[in-house]
């Protein structure tokens, strides 16, 4: 396995900046849901690091659930548009205040499908909190209530985002130098 320094073009968002913004998002969610309970639904696997840091900054009763969704072919780096639920929720969301926690929004197709599916399950409210938003790549409209950072259309990794299933553990968001990255 290559050392990420070999293909790191730049650190787009450093650890300190990430953690500061995540704290601000948690405070905003706390204000918006004061006196209410919320259910955070983390989209696996990329959203896990973001979820675990975010919930530490939310000061209202929080429950968590997980979904795994795929729209990428094997080894793919771009969505093929065919969205599959590979892990569904273990609880009902009826009459609950639901926030979908996502690591990154790109074209919007996957998230749009998830929103449409969850809306049929009759939640009290349903919104999206994403760490990263590639607005310029958006092909379908998705409503995003909480955004950590709008980023340019670059291939990013770290802090939950992977390259070929690795490097999720890095504490920052880096940009891949595609000229120097060769899959193994």
N, C-alpha and C positions, 0 to 999 in steps of 0.2 A: 504494500500500500504506500502510495506516495505521501510525502509530507506536504501539508497544505501550503506551506511557504513557497513550494515550487510553482504553484498556479494561482496564488493570491494576487489579484491585480491591485486591489485596494481594500481597506477596511471602510465600508460604507457607513456603518453605525457602530460605534465603539460600545463597550460594556456599560460604561457610566451613563452615556446618553440613553441607551436602551432602558436601563433600570429606572432612570429618572422619569422617562415618558410612561413606562408601565405603571409607576406609582401614581402619576397624574391620571391615567385612565381609571385606575382603581378608585381614586377619590371621586372622579366624575360619576362612575357607576354607583358608588355609595350615595352620593347626593341624589341621583336620579331615582334610586330605588329605596330611599329612606322609608322605613316602616314596612317594607315588603320583603318577601323571600324571593330568591332568584335561583334558577337552574342554569348552570353554565354547561353547554354541550361542546366539548372539545373535539375538533376534527383531527383524528390521528393520521399520522404520527407527528407531523410537524408542529402541531399546536401545543404539545405537552409542556415544553419548557415555558412557553408564554403563559399557559394556564396556571402552572404552579407558582410562577412569580406574581401573576395578576391577582390570584385569590388572596394572597397575603396582604393586599392593599384594599380589599373590599371589606367594609365594616357593616354588612347586613348579613342575615342568614343565607348561606350559599350551599347548594348541593351541586354535585358534578356528575356528568354522564359522558360517555364517549361514543363516537361514531367513526367508522373508517369508511372512506369513500375513495373510489378510484376512477380516474378518467384518463389515465396514462397507460399506454401499452407497456409490455415488459421492457425494461431498460429505457423507456421513453423519457423525453424531457419536455414534450409538448403534449397538451391534452388532445386526445383523439375525438373528444366530444361525446363519447359513450360513457355515461356516468353509471357506476355500479356501487351499491351499498354493500360493503364487504363485512361490516359489523354494525348492527342496528342497536338502538337503545334498549336498555333493560327495564325501563319504566315508562309509565304514561306521562305525557306532558300536558294533558288536558287541564285547563284552568291555571297553568303555571306561567310565570314570567321567565321566558327563555332567552338566553343570550348565546348565540353560536360563537364560539371562540375559534378563530382561524389564524394560521400563521401568515398566509399570503393570499391575496386575490390577484389573479392574472386576467384571463379572458372573462371570467365570471360564470362560465357554463356550469361548473361543478357546484358552486355555491348557489346559483339560481335553482338548480335541481333539488338541493338539500332544503332550501327555504320553501319551495313548493311542496315537498313531501311533508315537512314538519308542520306547515300551515294546515294541512288536512287533519292533523291530530288535535286541533282545537286548543292551542295554548291561549292563555290570557293575553300575552304579548309575545312578540318574536322579533328579535333584532340581531345585528351582527357586530362583533368586535373583532377587528383584524389588526395584527401587528403591522403588516406591510401591505401596501396597496399600490399596484402598478396600474394606475389610472389610464395611462396611454395605451395599454394593451387590452383594455376592456372592449369586449365584443357584444356583451349583453348587459343590460342595466341590472345592477343589484343594489339594494338599499343598504348602506353601511352607516351605522349610528356612531360607532367608535373606531377611530383610526389612529394607530400609533404613528406611522410614517408613510407618506407618499414617496415612492422611490421610482427612479428611472427604469426603463426597460433593459435591465441587465440581469444576467444569470447570477443569482446570489446563493450563498450557503452559510451555514453556521446558525447557532441559536435555534435549533430545531429543524432547520432546513438542511436537506441532505444533497450530496452528490453520490449517486449510485449507492445509496443507503448508508453512507459514512459522513462524518464531520458534523453531525447534529450537535455534538457536545461542545462546540466552540462557544465562547461567551460573547461573541460579536457577530455582526452580519458582514460577510465579506463578498467581494465580487470575484467571480472566476475569470481568470485570463484564459480564454478558450484556445488561444494559440499554444499554450503550454500545458493544457490539461488533456491527457490521453486516458480514456477508460482502460482499466486492466482486464 
